[in-house]
Amino acid sequence: MRLNRPLVFTDKVSSVLSAAAERKRRRRQTILICAVVAAGSAIAGFSAQGAETGDWITTWAATPAPRWSDDLPAPFGVPEVLENQTVRQVARISVGGNSVRVVLSNAFGAKPLTIGAGSVAIAGKDGDIDQATLKPLTWAGKSSVVVPPGAPILSDPVALPAEALSELSVSVFLSKKTALSSVHWDGVQTAYISGPGNFTNDAAFKADSTFKSRLFLSDIWVDAAPESQAVVFFGDSITDGNCSTPDANNRWPDHIAKRLQEANRKVAVVNEAFSGNRVLTDGMGVNALARFDSDILSHPKVSTVVVMMGINDIGWPGENAITPDDKEPTAQDIITGYKQLIDRAHAHGVRIVGATLTPFADTFKGLPTEGYYTPEKEKIRVAVNDWIRTGDGFDGVIDFDKVMEDPAKPGYLRDDYDCGDNLHPNDAGYKAMADAVDLDVLLGPAK
């Protein structure tokens, strides 16, 4: 399908076509190819609602990104290397199924990634699992696998009944010296790291260390129920759940997943946000224009993408901000980026919903990065939000700006929704965002 109009690029947009972005673009294409091949293989004793026909849906995701350089003010906070250690990670899925597949990503690895063993189970407390549900992971029938640089790897299907909104535990044994190169930094969920040894099959997990990032784990698939669909949430730290309570699933897309289940809708929620993301420029990860195809359009059964991004494009550049040497974008630069995403979504028959940028007055006030907010930057935010509401580009609009703004102080986040930095919501704020979403706007008219 051809795009509705010719592509128009600003200088910023044209800069995205780097070798790293091209490698990132291909990673989910590789997943889909692997899925098609694996679906044609007979698996003894395997039977599930959609798996026999290779019908899968992404029920959970966490976008991998590369380690960033020391010139950014936020420390990366994840060890550079693990060796002969087991990593156990917990993920709350959105829709359930009778079978599961796990995707591990070496998208930003410079060397092959060796997975010595892996397992999946229903999660228990504090890193433990329900031993009766434990299933070893295999890849083409083998218990270990080597993932090439830049590639993902999709596990064989395992029969594991998992209810909607349940928590799965994925364990991987890193048998060799392994650089932690493909990381979802702001996981808001505890990852458990063992001492020496393979503990993928242990019910109780003794952790030598923990941190709140995702390592290599990028997707979980379940066999798709008939007529199911996926909505992908594409954003920055506000969609990633920064400042929410760890291990509590209080990101606003998490609350959307619960609402959809309560409404008996067969809709998977796929969160492809990561903290620091920008529409036009790399920073704490790959920019939105470079990763849109790989992280959004390639998901099985995706019907809608929700875009809430642009505040970092506005806030990061400028004196006393996060990246003072970056050129400050205009509102039109960001809008041009949105138009690219809209055209590319429509070219694939995907609806695209825009969410307004929430208030950010006095963000990081008193800190070395307080230049993130200025009155001039507020004018850009207002202009961008005006276009989202009235520009007739998005298929639907979610006006989070109005939900989160202090009615007594325009441009400011409500105190009862502020986690303390004048930018990120707290748990109550994230729930208020989700509660304000009209599910008919989110999903579009019934087909």
Salt bridges, closest charged atoms under 4 A:
GLU22 OE2 - ARG25 NH2 2.54
GLU22 OE2 - ARG26 NE 2.89
ASP55 OD1 - LYS301 NZ 3.39
ASP219 OD2 - ARG28 NH1 2.53
ASP240 OD1 - HIS184 NE2 2.87
ASP254 OD2 - ARG251 NH1 2.67
GLU272 OE2 - ARG28 NH2 2.18
GLU272 OE2 - HIS299 NE2 2.89
ASP293 OD1 - ARG344 NH2 2.98
ASP295 OD2 - LYS24 NZ 2.86
ASP295 OD1 - ARG27 NH2 2.74
ASP295 OD1 - ARG28 NE 3.60
ASP295 OD2 - ARG291 NH1 2.91
ASP326 OD2 - ARG278 NH1 3.02
ASP343 OD2 - ARG5 NE 3.71
GLU378 OE1 - ARG381 NE 2.91
ASP386 OD1 - ARG389 NH1 3.57
ASP395 OD2 - HIS346 NE2 2.80
ASP399 OD2 - ARG389 NE 2.74
ASP401 OD1 - ARG381 NH1 3.05
ASP401 OD2 - ARG389 NH2 2.81
ASP416 OD2 - ARG414 NH2 2.54
ASP421 OD2 - HIS424 ND1 2.59
ASP435 OD2 - LYS431 NZ 2.80
